[in-house]
Amino acid sequence: MTAPESRLPGPERSPGFLLWRVTLAWQRAMRAALAPHDLTHVQFVLLTTTWWLTRSGEPPTQRQLAEQAGTDTMMTSQVVRKLAERGLMERADDPADARAKRLRITAPGLELVAKALKDVEAADASFFDGVDSDFTDSLAKLSP
């Protein structure tokens, strides 16, 4: 049996392992920030991304939302349905494409986005305190 070999002295020098650890810690911070709003992180991302997309044009389709958020289209559809059931979002037929749904955030959804976004941005600022803009640039390079 051959013993494993690594070019690294240990996990503390592995970019993948470090990213894993940082991601877990950041996800804990996001869960804590979103818990008072009764939102999961994916619900927050899809609700807020819908708001961002709507600000820059017409209400997005579910497919556009999934593409922008980087989420699976089926999962996006399921989460959007849950948000609609809670009265935070509405789904309407797209007049240009009978298969597509256009998304609109309701007034209660906008109120929730305003509150949750403030808390998430504060949690982000706290979590990433002391990290310079080069780090954000590096993340942007890695983002698909």
Backbone as JSON Lines, residues from 0, in Angstrom:
{"i":0,"aa":"M","n":[0.84,-1.18,0.0],"ca":[0.0,0.0,0.0],"c":[0.89,1.25,0.0]}
{"i":1,"aa":"T","n":[0.55,2.21,-0.84],"ca":[1.33,3.43,-0.95],"c":[0.78,4.5,-0.02]}
{"i":2,"aa":"A","n":[1.65,5.13,0.72],"ca":[1.24,6.21,1.63],"c":[0.91,7.46,0.81]}
{"i":3,"aa":"P","n":[-0.13,8.19,1.22],"ca":[-0.46,9.42,0.51],"c":[0.68,10.43,0.6]}
{"i":4,"aa":"E","n":[0.81,11.24,-0.44],"ca":[1.8,12.31,-0.45],"c":[1.09,13.62,-0.74]}
{"i":5,"aa":"S","n":[1.62,14.68,-0.19],"ca":[1.07,16.01,-0.44],"c":[2.21,16.98,-0.66]}
{"i":6,"aa":"R","n":[2.01,17.93,-1.52],"ca":[3.01,18.96,-1.73],"c":[2.95,20.02,-0.64]}
{"i":7,"aa":"L","n":[1.91,19.93,0.21],"ca":[1.7,20.91,1.28],"c":[2.11,20.32,2.63]}
{"i":8,"aa":"P","n":[2.59,21.16,3.55],"ca":[2.98,20.65,4.86],"c":[1.79,20.23,5.72]}
{"i":9,"aa":"G","n":[0.61,20.78,5.44],"ca":[-0.58,20.45,6.22],"c":[-1.77,21.24,5.74]}
{"i":10,"aa":"P","n":[-2.95,20.99,6.32],"ca":[-4.17,21.64,5.85],"c":[-4.15,23.16,6.01]}
{"i":11,"aa":"E","n":[-3.36,23.67,6.95],"ca":[-3.31,25.11,7.16],"c":[-2.68,25.86,5.98]}
{"i":12,"aa":"R","n":[-2.11,25.13,5.01],"ca":[-1.54,25.74,3.81],"c":[-2.33,25.34,2.56]}
{"i":13,"aa":"S","n":[-3.42,24.64,2.72],"ca":[-4.25,24.19,1.59],"c":[-5.34,25.22,1.31]}
{"i":14,"aa":"P","n":[-5.32,25.87,0.14],"ca":[-6.35,26.85,-0.17],"c":[-7.76,26.26,-0.1]}
{"i":15,"aa":"G","n":[-7.93,25.05,-0.58],"ca":[-9.24,24.42,-0.54],"c":[-9.73,24.17,0.88]}
{"i":16,"aa":"F","n":[-8.84,23.67,1.72],"ca":[-9.22,23.42,3.12],"c":[-9.53,24.73,3.83]}
{"i":17,"aa":"L","n":[-8.69,25.75,3.61],"ca":[-8.94,27.05,4.23],"c":[-10.25,27.65,3.75]}
{"i":18,"aa":"L","n":[-10.53,27.53,2.47],"ca":[-11.8,28.04,1.94],"c":[-12.97,27.31,2.59]}
{"i":19,"aa":"W","n":[-12.83,26.01,2.76],"ca":[-13.86,25.2,3.42],"c":[-14.13,25.73,4.83]}
{"i":20,"aa":"R","n":[-13.07,25.94,5.6],"ca":[-13.21,26.42,6.98],"c":[-13.81,27.82,7.04]}
{"i":21,"aa":"V","n":[-13.34,28.7,6.17],"ca":[-13.88,30.07,6.13],"c":[-15.35,30.05,5.73]}
{"i":22,"aa":"T","n":[-15.68,29.22,4.75],"ca":[-17.07,29.12,4.3],"c":[-17.98,28.66,5.43]}
{"i":23,"aa":"L","n":[-17.56,27.66,6.17],"ca":[-18.36,27.18,7.31],"c":[-18.58,28.28,8.34]}
{"i":24,"aa":"A","n":[-17.53,29.01,8.66],"ca":[-17.66,30.08,9.64],"c":[-18.56,31.19,9.13]}
{"i":25,"aa":"W","n":[-18.42,31.54,7.85],"ca":[-19.25,32.6,7.26],"c":[-20.7,32.16,7.22]}
{"i":26,"aa":"Q","n":[-20.96,30.9,6.87],"ca":[-22.33,30.39,6.85],"c":[-22.97,30.46,8.24]}
{"i":27,"aa":"R","n":[-22.21,30.17,9.28],"ca":[-22.72,30.3,10.65],"c":[-23.1,31.76,10.93]}
{"i":28,"aa":"A","n":[-22.28,32.69,10.49],"ca":[-22.56,34.11,10.69],"c":[-23.83,34.52,9.93]}
{"i":29,"aa":"M","n":[-24.0,33.99,8.73],"ca":[-25.19,34.31,7.94],"c":[-26.45,33.72,8.58]}
{"i":30,"aa":"R","n":[-26.36,32.48,9.05],"ca":[-27.51,31.86,9.72],"c":[-27.93,32.67,10.94]}
{"i":31,"aa":"A","n":[-26.95,33.13,11.7],"ca":[-27.25,33.92,12.89],"c":[-27.89,35.26,12.51]}
{"i":32,"aa":"A","n":[-27.41,35.89,11.45],"ca":[-27.97,37.17,11.02],"c":[-29.39,37.02,10.48]}
{"i":33,"aa":"L","n":[-29.68,35.88,9.86],"ca":[-30.98,35.68,9.21],"c":[-32.02,35.03,10.12]}
{"i":34,"aa":"A","n":[-31.59,34.4,11.2],"ca":[-32.53,33.71,12.1],"c":[-33.65,34.62,12.6]}
{"i":35,"aa":"P","n":[-33.38,35.87,13.01],"ca":[-34.47,36.72,13.49],"c":[-35.5,37.05,12.4]}
{"i":36,"aa":"H","n":[-35.13,36.85,11.15],"ca":[-36.02,37.17,10.02],"c":[-36.74,35.94,9.49]}
{"i":37,"aa":"D","n":[-36.49,34.79,10.11],"ca":[-37.1,33.53,9.69],"c":[-36.83,33.24,8.21]}
{"i":38,"aa":"L","n":[-35.58,33.47,7.82],"ca":[-35.15,33.2,6.44],"c":[-33.94,32.27,6.45]}
{"i":39,"aa":"T","n":[-33.92,31.34,5.51],"ca":[-32.71,30.57,5.27],"c":[-31.8,31.43,4.4]}
{"i":40,"aa":"H","n":[-30.55,31.03,4.3],"ca":[-29.63,31.81,3.49],"c":[-30.06,31.8,2.02]}
{"i":41,"aa":"V","n":[-30.46,30.66,1.5],"ca":[-30.87,30.61,0.1],"c":[-32.13,31.44,-0.13]}
{"i":42,"aa":"Q","n":[-33.06,31.44,0.82],"ca":[-34.25,32.29,0.68],"c":[-33.84,33.76,0.62]}
{"i":43,"aa":"F","n":[-32.93,34.15,1.49],"ca":[-32.45,35.53,1.49],"c":[-31.79,35.87,0.16]}
{"i":44,"aa":"V","n":[-30.91,34.99,-0.31],"ca":[-30.19,35.25,-1.57],"c":[-31.18,35.4,-2.72]}
{"i":45,"aa":"L","n":[-32.16,34.53,-2.81],"ca":[-33.1,34.6,-3.93],"c":[-34.03,35.81,-3.81]}
{"i":46,"aa":"L","n":[-34.46,36.12,-2.62],"ca":[-35.32,37.29,-2.42],"c":[-34.55,38.58,-2.73]}
{"i":47,"aa":"T","n":[-33.36,38.68,-2.21],"ca":[-32.55,39.89,-2.42],"c":[-32.09,40.01,-3.86]}
{"i":48,"aa":"T","n":[-31.73,38.9,-4.48],"ca":[-31.31,38.95,-5.88],"c":[-32.48,39.36,-6.77]}
{"i":49,"aa":"T","n":[-33.68,38.91,-6.45],"ca":[-34.86,39.36,-7.19],"c":[-35.01,40.87,-7.08]}
{"i":50,"aa":"W","n":[-34.82,41.38,-5.88],"ca":[-34.9,42.83,-5.66],"c":[-33.85,43.56,-6.49]}
{"i":51,"aa":"W","n":[-32.59,43.07,-6.46],"ca":[-31.52,43.7,-7.23],"c":[-31.84,43.69,-8.72]}
{"i":52,"aa":"L","n":[-32.28,42.54,-9.23],"ca":[-32.59,42.44,-10.66],"c":[-33.75,43.36,-11.04]}
{"i":53,"aa":"T","n":[-34.74,43.47,-10.19],"ca":[-35.9,44.32,-10.48],"c":[-35.49,45.79,-10.49]}
{"i":54,"aa":"R","n":[-34.57,46.16,-9.63],"ca":[-34.1,47.56,-9.59],"c":[-33.47,47.98,-10.91]}
{"i":55,"aa":"S","n":[-32.86,47.05,-11.61],"ca":[-32.15,47.38,-12.84],"c":[-32.94,47.06,-14.1]}
{"i":56,"aa":"G","n":[-34.21,46.75,-13.97],"ca":[-35.03,46.46,-15.15],"c":[-36.36,45.87,-14.78]}
{"i":57,"aa":"E","n":[-36.93,45.1,-15.69],"ca":[-38.23,44.49,-15.42],"c":[-38.07,43.3,-14.47]}
{"i":58,"aa":"P","n":[-39.18,42.88,-13.87],"ca":[-39.1,41.73,-12.96],"c":[-38.46,40.52,-13.66]}
{"i":59,"aa":"P","n":[-37.55,39.85,-12.98],"ca":[-36.84,38.73,-13.61],"c":[-37.72,37.48,-13.73]}
{"i":60,"aa":"T","n":[-37.31,36.61,-14.61],"ca":[-37.91,35.28,-14.66],"c":[-37.18,34.41,-13.64]}
{"i":61,"aa":"Q","n":[-37.79,33.26,-13.33],"ca":[-37.12,32.34,-12.41],"c":[-35.77,31.91,-12.97]}
{"i":62,"aa":"R","n":[-35.7,31.7,-14.27],"ca":[-34.43,31.28,-14.89],"c":[-33.37,32.38,-14.73]}
{"i":63,"aa":"Q","n":[-33.75,33.64,-14.96],"ca":[-32.8,34.74,-14.8],"c":[-32.33,34.83,-13.35]}
{"i":64,"aa":"L","n":[-33.26,34.62,-12.43],"ca":[-32.9,34.64,-11.01],"c":[-31.9,33.54,-10.7]}
{"i":65,"aa":"A","n":[-32.17,32.34,-11.16],"ca":[-31.27,31.21,-10.91],"c":[-29.89,31.47,-11.51]}
{"i":66,"aa":"E","n":[-29.85,32.02,-12.72],"ca":[-28.57,32.3,-13.36],"c":[-27.78,33.34,-12.57]}
{"i":67,"aa":"Q","n":[-28.45,34.41,-12.14],"ca":[-27.76,35.46,-11.4],"c":[-27.28,34.97,-10.04]}
{"i":68,"aa":"A","n":[-28.11,34.19,-9.37],"ca":[-27.77,33.7,-8.03],"c":[-26.83,32.5,-8.06]}
{"i":69,"aa":"G","n":[-26.71,31.85,-9.22],"ca":[-25.86,30.67,-9.32],"c":[-26.49,29.44,-8.7]}
{"i":70,"aa":"T","n":[-27.83,29.39,-8.71],"ca":[-28.54,28.28,-8.09],"c":[-29.17,27.38,-9.15]}
{"i":71,"aa":"D","n":[-29.46,26.16,-8.76],"ca":[-30.13,25.2,-9.62],"c":[-31.55,25.7,-9.92]}
{"i":72,"aa":"T","n":[-32.01,25.54,-11.16],"ca":[-33.33,26.07,-11.54],"c":[-34.47,25.38,-10.8]}
{"i":73,"aa":"M","n":[-34.37,24.08,-10.59],"ca":[-35.44,23.38,-9.87],"c":[-35.49,23.8,-8.4]}
{"i":74,"aa":"M","n":[-34.33,23.91,-7.78],"ca":[-34.29,24.36,-6.39],"c":[-34.8,25.79,-6.28]}
{"i":75,"aa":"T","n":[-34.42,26.62,-7.24],"ca":[-34.89,28.01,-7.25],"c":[-36.41,28.04,-7.31]}
{"i":76,"aa":"S","n":[-36.99,27.23,-8.16],"ca":[-38.45,27.18,-8.29],"c":[-39.1,26.77,-6.97]}
{"i":77,"aa":"Q","n":[-38.54,25.79,-6.29],"ca":[-39.1,25.33,-5.01],"c":[-39.01,26.42,-3.94]}
{"i":78,"aa":"V","n":[-37.88,27.09,-3.88],"ca":[-37.7,28.14,-2.87],"c":[-38.61,29.33,-3.18]}
{"i":79,"aa":"V","n":[-38.72,29.69,-4.44],"ca":[-39.6,30.79,-4.83],"c":[-41.05,30.47,-4.47]}
{"i":80,"aa":"R","n":[-41.46,29.23,-4.67],"ca":[-42.83,28.83,-4.27],"c":[-43.04,29.02,-2.77]}
{"i":81,"aa":"K","n":[-42.05,28.63,-1.97],"ca":[-42.15,28.81,-0.51],"c":[-42.24,30.3,-0.15]}
{"i":82,"aa":"L","n":[-41.43,31.11,-0.81],"ca":[-41.49,32.56,-0.56],"c":[-42.84,33.13,-0.97]}
{"i":83,"aa":"A","n":[-43.4,32.63,-2.05],"ca":[-44.72,33.08,-2.5],"c":[-45.79,32.65,-1.5]}
{"i":84,"aa":"E","n":[-45.67,31.43,-0.98],"ca":[-46.63,30.95,0.02],"c":[-46.6,31.82,1.28]}
{"i":85,"aa":"R","n":[-45.45,32.37,1.58],"ca":[-45.32,33.26,2.75],"c":[-45.75,34.69,2.43]}
{"i":86,"aa":"G","n":[-46.12,34.95,1.18],"ca":[-46.57,36.28,0.8],"c":[-45.44,37.27,0.58]}
{"i":87,"aa":"L","n":[-44.22,36.76,0.38],"ca":[-43.06,37.63,0.2],"c":[-42.75,37.9,-1.26]}
{"i":88,"aa":"M","n":[-43.28,37.05,-2.14],"ca":[-42.99,37.15,-3.56],"c":[-44.21,36.68,-4.33]}
{"i":89,"aa":"E","n":[-44.38,37.2,-5.53],"ca":[-45.46,36.74,-6.41],"c":[-44.85,36.2,-7.69]}
{"i":90,"aa":"R","n":[-45.48,35.17,-8.22],"ca":[-45.08,34.56,-9.49],"c":[-46.2,34.82,-10.48]}
{"i":91,"aa":"A","n":[-45.87,35.35,-11.64],"ca":[-46.88,35.63,-12.66],"c":[-46.4,35.08,-14.0]}
{"i":92,"aa":"D","n":[-47.35,34.68,-14.83],"ca":[-46.99,34.2,-16.16],"c":[-46.31,35.33,-16.94]}
{"i":93,"aa":"D","n":[-45.3,34.96,-17.7],"ca":[-44.61,35.92,-18.56],"c":[-45.41,36.05,-19.85]}
{"i":94,"aa":"P","n":[-45.89,37.25,-20.19],"ca":[-46.69,37.4,-21.41],"c":[-45.94,37.02,-22.68]}
{"i":95,"aa":"A","n":[-44.6,37.09,-22.65],"ca":[-43.81,36.77,-23.83],"c":[-43.45,35.29,-23.94]}
{"i":96,"aa":"D","n":[-43.6,34.55,-22.84],"ca":[-43.21,33.14,-22.83],"c":[-44.1,32.39,-21.83]}
{"i":97,"aa":"A","n":[-45.02,31.6,-22.35],"ca":[-46.0,30.91,-21.5],"c":[-45.34,29.95,-20.5]}
{"i":98,"aa":"R","n":[-44.12,29.51,-20.79],"ca":[-43.44,28.58,-19.88],"c":[-42.74,29.28,-18.73]}
{"i":99,"aa":"A","n":[-42.52,30.58,-18.87],"ca":[-41.73,31.32,-17.88],"c":[-42.62,32.01,-16.84]}
{"i":100,"aa":"K","n":[-42.03,32.22,-15.67],"ca":[-42.7,32.95,-14.6],"c":[-41.88,34.21,-14.3]}
{"i":101,"aa":"R","n":[-42.55,35.34,-14.22],"ca":[-41.92,36.59,-13.79],"c":[-42.11,36.72,-12.29]}
{"i":102,"aa":"L","n":[-41.12,37.25,-11.62],"ca":[-41.14,37.34,-10.16],"c":[-41.23,38.79,-9.71]}
{"i":103,"aa":"R","n":[-42.02,38.99,-8.67],"ca":[-42.16,40.32,-8.09],"c":[-42.17,40.18,-6.58]}
{"i":104,"aa":"I","n":[-41.42,41.04,-5.92],"ca":[-41.42,41.04,-4.46],"c":[-42.62,41.86,-3.99]}
{"i":105,"aa":"T","n":[-43.33,41.33,-3.0],"ca":[-44.49,42.02,-2.43],"c":[-44.02,43.08,-1.43]}
{"i":106,"aa":"A","n":[-44.95,43.9,-0.97],"ca":[-44.61,44.92,0.04],"c":[-44.02,44.28,1.31]}
{"i":107,"aa":"P","n":[-44.64,43.21,1.84],"ca":[-44.0,42.56,3.0],"c":[-42.61,42.0,2.66]}
{"i":108,"aa":"G","n":[-42.44,41.52,1.44],"ca":[-41.14,41.02,1.02],"c":[-40.09,42.12,0.97]}
{"i":109,"aa":"L","n":[-40.48,43.29,0.48],"ca":[-39.56,44.43,0.45],"c":[-39.17,44.88,1.86]}
{"i":110,"aa":"E","n":[-40.14,44.87,2.76],"ca":[-39.84,45.22,4.16],"c":[-38.83,44.23,4.75]}
{"i":111,"aa":"L","n":[-39.04,42.96,4.46],"ca":[-38.14,41.94,4.97],"c":[-36.75,42.08,4.37]}
{"i":112,"aa":"V","n":[-36.67,42.34,3.06],"ca":[-35.37,42.55,2.41],"c":[-34.64,43.71,3.08]}
{"i":113,"aa":"A","n":[-35.35,44.81,3.32],"ca":[-34.72,45.99,3.93],"c":[-34.12,45.64,5.3]}
{"i":114,"aa":"K","n":[-34.86,44.91,6.12],"ca":[-34.37,44.56,7.46],"c":[-33.25,43.52,7.39]}
{"i":115,"aa":"A","n":[-33.48,42.46,6.64],"ca":[-32.51,41.37,6.57],"c":[-31.21,41.82,5.91]}
{"i":116,"aa":"L","n":[-31.32,42.62,4.87],"ca":[-30.12,43.08,4.16],"c":[-29.24,43.91,5.09]}
{"i":117,"aa":"K","n":[-29.85,44.72,5.91],"ca":[-29.09,45.53,6.88],"c":[-28.32,44.6,7.82]}
{"i":118,"aa":"D","n":[-28.97,43.56,8.31],"ca":[-28.32,42.64,9.24],"c":[-27.25,41.79,8.56]}
{"i":119,"aa":"V","n":[-27.51,41.36,7.34],"ca":[-26.53,40.55,6.61],"c":[-25.3,41.39,6.27]}
{"i":120,"aa":"E","n":[-25.53,42.62,5.83],"ca":[-24.38,43.48,5.51],"c":[-23.56,43.8,6.77]}
{"i":121,"aa":"A","n":[-24.22,43.96,7.91],"ca":[-23.5,44.18,9.17],"c":[-22.7,42.93,9.55]}
{"i":122,"aa":"A","n":[-23.3,41.75,9.36],"ca":[-22.59,40.5,9.66],"c":[-21.41,40.32,8.72]}
{"i":123,"aa":"D","n":[-21.59,40.65,7.44],"ca":[-20.48,40.6,6.49],"c":[-19.36,41.54,6.9]}
{"i":124,"aa":"A","n":[-19.72,42.77,7.25],"ca":[-18.71,43.76,7.64],"c":[-17.93,43.26,8.85]}
{"i":125,"aa":"S","n":[-18.62,42.69,9.81],"ca":[-17.97,42.17,11.0],"c":[-17.09,40.98,10.67]}
{"i":126,"aa":"F","n":[-17.62,40.06,9.87],"ca":[-16.88,38.84,9.53],"c":[-15.61,39.17,8.75]}
{"i":127,"aa":"F","n":[-15.72,40.08,7.8],"ca":[-14.59,40.39,6.92],"c":[-13.78,41.6,7.4]}
{"i":128,"aa":"D","n":[-14.02,42.04,8.63],"ca":[-13.27,43.17,9.18],"c":[-11.78,42.86,9.14]}
{"i":129,"aa":"G","n":[-11.02,43.78,8.64],"ca":[-9.57,43.59,8.57],"c":[-9.09,42.97,7.27]}
{"i":130,"aa":"V","n":[-10.03,42.57,6.41],"ca":[-9.66,41.99,5.12],"c":[-9.66,43.13,4.1]}
{"i":131,"aa":"D","n":[-8.6,43.22,3.32],"ca":[-8.5,44.34,2.38],"c":[-9.25,44.06,1.08]}
{"i":132,"aa":"S","n":[-9.34,45.08,0.25],"ca":[-10.11,44.96,-1.0],"c":[-9.48,43.97,-1.98]}
{"i":133,"aa":"D","n":[-8.2,43.67,-1.83],"ca":[-7.57,42.66,-2.68],"c":[-8.23,41.29,-2.49]}
{"i":134,"aa":"F","n":[-8.66,41.02,-1.26],"ca":[-9.34,39.76,-0.98],"c":[-10.65,39.67,-1.77]}
{"i":135,"aa":"T","n":[-11.42,40.75,-1.74],"ca":[-12.68,40.79,-2.49],"c":[-12.41,40.64,-3.97]}
{"i":136,"aa":"D","n":[-11.38,41.29,-4.47],"ca":[-11.0,41.15,-5.88],"c":[-10.64,39.7,-6.21]}
{"i":137,"aa":"S","n":[-9.93,39.05,-5.29],"ca":[-9.57,37.63,-5.5],"c":[-10.81,36.75,-5.53]}
{"i":138,"aa":"L","n":[-11.77,37.02,-4.63],"ca":[-13.02,36.26,-4.65],"c":[-13.75,36.45,-5.96]}
{"i":139,"aa":"A","n":[-13.78,37.68,-6.45],"ca":[-14.46,37.97,-7.72],"c":[-13.81,37.18,-8.87]}
{"i":140,"aa":"K","n":[-12.5,37.05,-8.84],"ca":[-11.8,36.27,-9.88],"c":[-12.19,34.79,-9.83]}
{"i":141,"aa":"L","n":[-12.44,34.28,-8.63],"ca":[-12.79,32.87,-8.47],"c":[-14.27,32.59,-8.74]}
{"i":142,"aa":"S","n":[-15.09,33.62,-8.67],"ca":[-16.54,33.44,-8.83],"c":[-16.89,33.12,-10.29]}
{"i":143,"aa":"P","n":[-17.7,32.07,-10.48],"ca":[-18.06,31.72,-11.87],"c":[-18.93,32.79,-12.52]}
